[in-house]
């Protein structure tokens, strides 16, 4: 299992700060259910993320998703590995929320104004929420189910929006498994 890199930590902190600043400036929070689901049609009114949505996907979502779906067959063994997996689940949850906001990429405003994009982003946030619950429960069946849903969500969104270049060439082509 990979260690939380400084770059992904920095990006996570920046994203949290942007989201927090938006909330502190009188923005209304998205309605949520008791388990933290974000309704697909409730969009926060933050103007723009400081990075492209592609950067959020590649640097945050991809890095978070891989260890979660790998954990179904390469189970965490130590307390440190469980804590790292929980951190990745939170990253995935945060990544889904951030993908609902436009960033600096050329297609970001178009994508985030589309209801289908919003549905995929909400589903990613929700599977991140479910991943946090599964990891905290240390339930391998739930973790496996979450991993399957991550693949379905990511593949579905990429078929709709980025079929040719999943990472847009950013950071090179990433391995589907962390090693």
N, C-alpha and C positions, 0 to 999 in steps of 0.2 A: 504494500500500500504506500502511495506517495505521501510525502510530508507536505503540509500546507506551505506553499512557496511564499516568499516575500512579495512577489508581484501580485499573486492572487489575493494575498492579505491586504495589500495596499488598495487594489481595485475594490475589494469588498468594503473596506473602510470608506473609500470615496463614495461608493454607491449608497452606503448607509447614511453618510453625511448629507448627500444630495437629497435623499428621501426624507431625512429628518428635517433638513432646512425647509423643504417644501411644506412639511407639516407644521413647522413652527411659524411659517409665514401666513397662517390662516387658511391653508388648503384643507379641504374636507377629506377625511380618510374614506377609503372605499368601504362600502358595506360588507360585512363578513358574517358568515354563519358561526355557530358555536365552535366549529373545528378550524376556523381560520380561512375557509374558502372565500375567494374574492369573486363577486358576481361579475360575469363577463361584460356587462354593459355599464359598469361603474368605473369611470376613468378619472384618476386624480388629475388636477389641473397644474402640475409642474410643467414648466415650459419645455425643457430639453435636458437630457443627460449630457454630461461633459465628454462622452465617448459614443462611438457608434453602437448600434444594436449588435452588429457583428462582433465587436470587441466584447460586449457583455456575454454573448453566446460562447465565443471561443475561450475567453480568459476566465469566465466564471461558471457558466452552465456546463460546458463540456467537461471541465476539470472536476466539477461536482458530481456529474451524472455517472461518469465511468466507474469510480470506486463503488457507487451504490449498486449498479447492476452486476458488477464483478463479485460483490459480497455474497451474492446468492450461491455461488459455488466455491468461493474462496473466503470462507467465514472469518470474521475478526476473532482473534484468539486472546488478545490482551486488553486490559482496560484502556490503554493508550490507543489501540486500534479502534475500539468502540467510540471513544471520544472523537477521534478523527472522522469516523464515519458520520457521527452526529453533526459535526461541523460541516461536512459536505452536504448533508441533508438540508441544513439551514441555508447554505449557499444556494442550493437548488431552489428552495422556497423563495429566497430573496431574488434570485435571477428571474424567476417567473414574474414576480411583481415588477421588476425593473423593465422587463421586455414590453410592458404595457405602455411605457413612456417613449416618446421619440428621442433619438440620440442625434449624433452628428453625421450619420451616414446618409448617402444620397437617396436611399429608399425609405429611410426610417419614418418620416412623417406620413408617407403613403401607407406603409405597412401598419403603423399603429392606428391609423384612421379606419382601418378595415375590421369589420366585426369578426371575420374568420381569424385574423391575426390575434385579436383580443381573446378569442376562445382558446387558441393554442397557448397563449401566455397564461391565461387563467388556469388551464389544465396543468401547465408546468408548475405554477405556484401551488396548486392543490396537491399534486403528486409529491412535491417537496414537503408539504405539511404532513402528508401520509408517511413519507420516509422518516421524518423526525419521530413520529409516533411509533413506527415499526422498529427503529433503531433503539429508542428508549425502552421499548418492550423486549428488545433482543429476540424478536420473533422472526426466524429465518423464512418461514412461509410468507409472512407479510413483506419482508424485504425482497423476496423473490418476485412477488406480485408487483411491488413498486418498481422493481427493475424492468419487468415486462412492460409496464405502463410507460416508463421513461422512454424505452425504445419506440413504442407506438407513437407517443407524442412527438418525439424528435423527428422520427421518420416522416410522420404525417405532415408536420410543419415544413420540413425540408422539401417534400414533394410539392407542397403548395407554393413555397417561396424561394427555395434555393436548391433546386435539384442538381445543377451542374457542379457547383463549388460549395460544398457544405461549410467550409471555413472561410471562403472568400480568399484563400491563400494566406490569411493572416497567421503568423507563427508556423508556417509550413503545414503540411497535412499531419494531423494529430493521430496518434495510435488509438484504436478503439479500446485498448486495455492499458491500464497504468503499469508501467514497468520501469 
